[in-house]
Amino acid sequence: MRRILYFSRFYTPHDYRFINSFGEHGDEVYVIHLEGRKKPLEKRPLPHLAKLVEWAGGKGEFRYRNFFGLLKDLKQQIQLIQPQVILAGPIQTSAFLVAATGFPKLVSMSWGYDLFLDARRNWMMRQLTRYTLQRSQAMLGDCETIRNLAVSFGMPAEKIVTFPWGVDLQHFKPSSQPLQKPGRFVFLSTRNWEAIYGVEIIAKAFGRIANQYSDVYLIMLGNGSQSALLKQIFSRAGVLDRVSFPGQIDYSELPNYYQLADVYISASHSDGSSVSMLEAMACGKPVIVSDLAGNREWVTLGSHGWLFPDGDENALADAMRQAYLERDRLRAMGLTARHLVEERADWVKNFPKIYQVID
């Protein structure tokens, strides 16, 4: 049995999967959250074998001005728990705090945006990134793009373990009886309504094609700070009545929404191996996603879906129109996408690779 301290920004479905899988492998897991949220992104309770640590953080948004107080308390928690290894991410916050304690067995976990965006934001963030990676025993990343970025910040390549965080292929799978209503063509977005995910690009693009085709609909899962903006865009385009907003959906219900859709869409400005995209592909759905390096590792134009230039609403609308007009090809594309996920993104097969860096 290993004693693991798992330190993440807040509680998400990704965290649940890591924590639960460690428990299933017989590890003793302590969990620390850096920030608190009124509405956690993960509705499932913490796996029963895990122990949530109450500490000075985890109550609100992280601020660097509180760094020294958090650092002092984190050192105390590490002394009490005596973990054999600490897994922490994002790089410039949770992992940085652990690095600053001097704890020798830190495995930094990149969440994608920390290296794609945050590490490039300014001089201070570049320094925090280098400092943390230089003091990490190892690093986990979910795609080759993340691996290359970590190397560029001084992380030795041999200390990086790369594997797609993948999906549960039994939970996310094609349905023999699609749930969508006859006579409707449905696009699906599952990303939260925040600027980083480019959801306003989806809203503008949908407005364009929905005014061309009367049987086109959109499901917008999630919620977030751009709620008012999204509804304003849909209203101005006159298509609000063809958009549904189910809110934040339980993990158990997610496959049903993928099955309601013909095509999955993401306009995110930052992605590694996007788990929501892989979930859609596992359900046999073609995808339309931003032309980012992480997405190019998974999507081949014409085989699994479409790529469009990041932030280009006109190009996204064109890709959505093409998917609509070529809907007879979608089933075959979806099956090709499913086969790719089976080969490379099976969570059950991929997770044990993590023990390469914590044993």
VENDA-V575999 format. One record per backbone hydrogen bond with DSSP energy under -0.5 kcal/mol. NH is the residue of the N-H (numbers start at 1). CO is the residue of the C=O. Records with the same first field share a line. If there is no record, write none. Layout:
NH: CO  CO
This chain:
4: 2  28
5: 85
6: 4  30
7: 5  87
8: 6  32
12: 10
16: 12
17: 13
18: 14
19: 15
20: 16
21: 17
22: 18
23: 19
24: 20
25: 21
26: 23
27: 22
28: 2
29: 27
30: 4  28
31: 51
32: 6
34: 8
35: 9
36: 60
40: 38
41: 11
42: 11
43: 41
50: 47
51: 29
52: 50
53: 31
54: 52
55: 57
58: 34
66: 63
67: 64
70: 66
71: 67
72: 68
73: 69
74: 70
75: 71
76: 72
77: 73
78: 74
79: 75
80: 76
81: 77
82: 78
84: 3
85: 3
86: 105
87: 5
88: 86  107
89: 7
93: 90
95: 90
96: 91
97: 93
98: 94
99: 95
100: 96
101: 97  98
102: 98  99
103: 98
106: 104
107: 86  105
108: 106  138
109: 88
110: 108  140
113: 111
115: 112
116: 112
117: 113
118: 113
119: 114
120: 117
121: 118
126: 122
127: 123
128: 124
129: 125
130: 126
131: 127
132: 128
133: 129
134: 130
135: 131  132
136: 133
137: 106
138: 106
139: 159
140: 108
141: 161
147: 143
148: 144
149: 145
150: 146
151: 147
152: 148
153: 149  150
154: 151
155: 150
156: 154
159: 156
160: 157
161: 139  159
162: 160
163: 141  161
167: 345
169: 167
171: 168
172: 168
173: 171
174: 282
179: 259
180: 259
184: 181
185: 215
186: 184
187: 217
188: 263
189: 219
193: 223
194: 192
197: 194
198: 195
199: 194
201: 198
202: 198
203: 199
204: 200
205: 201
206: 202
207: 203
208: 204
209: 205
210: 206
211: 207
212: 209
213: 209
216: 213
217: 185
218: 242
219: 187
220: 218  244
221: 189  219
222: 247
226: 193
227: 224
230: 226
231: 227
232: 228
233: 229
234: 230
235: 231
236: 232
237: 233
238: 234  235
239: 234
240: 234
242: 239
243: 240
244: 218
247: 220
249: 247
253: 250
254: 250  251
255: 251
256: 253
257: 253  254
258: 254
259: 255
260: 256
261: 257  258
262: 186
263: 186
264: 286
265: 188
266: 288
267: 197
269: 196
274: 272
278: 274
279: 275
280: 276
281: 277
282: 278
283: 279
284: 281
285: 280
286: 262
287: 304
288: 264
289: 306
290: 266
291: 308
292: 290
294: 271
296: 292
297: 293  294
298: 295
299: 295
300: 298
301: 299
302: 305
303: 300
304: 300
305: 300
306: 287
308: 289
312: 309
313: 311
316: 312
317: 313
318: 314
319: 315
320: 316
321: 317
322: 318
323: 319
324: 320
325: 321
326: 322
327: 324
329: 326
330: 327
333: 329
334: 330
335: 331
336: 332
337: 333
338: 334
339: 335
340: 336
341: 337
342: 338
343: 339
344: 340
345: 341
347: 167  345
350: 346
351: 347
352: 348
353: 350
354: 351
355: 352
356: 353
357: 354
358: 354
359: 355
